[in-house]
Amino acid sequence: MAKHSLGPWFASLLLLNVMDILATNPRFESNPFTLYLWGQLGIFLSAWLKIGLVLLFGVLCVFAKRAAKPGEWLFASRIFLGILIILVAFYSFVVSWNIFIGLLQV
């Protein structure tokens, strides 16, 4: 079985999350949860909350690795890797879409 690292996937997720924040145009946001957060917290604090959630996920991965036995970590790391791959794919689409919408508005 090939050993895989969560680090590059986590770094990609964090980078894409920041790019999503930078590329989002508030006039064209369609996510009701994001609109609600912006209304309650403001855009700046909502951005920090999004980044904080990604960092919290990273901390969860580190603590799980330290607490798990080797066999348990193999299983847990596969689950974490699957979650990371799905999130990276999702944020890749979102950032691409935000950039596409932004280019149409120029």
N, C-alpha and C positions, 0 to 999 in steps of 0.2 A: 504494500500500500504506500502510495506517495505521500510524503509529509507536506502539509500545506501550512502557509502562514496567513494569519488574519491581518497582519500589519499593513500590507499594501492595499488590501480591500478597505480597511478602516480609513487609511489615509485618503483613498479615492473618495470614499463617502464624505469625509470631512471637507475635502476640496470641492466636491460637487455641491454640498450643502451651502458653502460660502458663495459659490458661483450662482446658485439658485437665488440667494438673497440679493446679490448684486444685479442679476439679470431680470429680476421680477419687476414688472411695471404695474404699479398699484391700480392704474385705470383699467387693466385687462385681467385682473385676478378673478378667477371663477371659483376658487376653493372656498366654500362657505366657512369652514373651520378657520382658515387663514384670515378671512375677512372679519370674523368674530374676534379673533385674537388681536388684530390690528385695532379694532374698535375698543376693546377692553384695555389693552396694554400699550398700544402704540406700535408703530412699525419697528422702531429701534429695539425696544425691549423684547418684542416678539422674535426678532432676529437672534438676539442673544439666547432666548429660550430654545430656539431650534438648534443652535450650535451646542448649547448645554446638554440637550437630549442626546445628541450624537456622542459627546464626550462621556456622558453617563453610561451609554451603551459600551463604550470602550473600557470604562472602569469595571463594568459588570463582566466583560470578557476576561480582564486581568484577574479579578477576584475568583471567577469560576476556575481559571487555570490553576491558581494557587491552591484552591480548596479541593479540587477534584483529584482522584487517583488517576494514574496514567490511562487505564482503560475507560474510565468515565470521561476523561478529558478528550479522548479520541472521538467519542460519541458527541459530546457537547460542542467540540470544535467544528464538527460537520454541521451541526444545527446552526451555530453562529455564522459559519461560512455561507450556508444557504441563505440566511437572513441578509447578510451583507451583500451577496450577489444580487438578490432581488432589490434591495434598496439602491445599490449602485446603478442597476439597470433603470429603475424608476427615475432616479434623479438625473441620469443621463438624458432620458427622454424629456423630463421637465426643463432642464437647462437648454436643451436643443430647441424645444418649443418656445421658450421665453426669448431666446435669441432670434428665432425665426419671426416671431410676432414683432419683436423690436425692429428687425430689419424692414418689415413691411410698413412700419410707421414712419420710417425715415423719408 
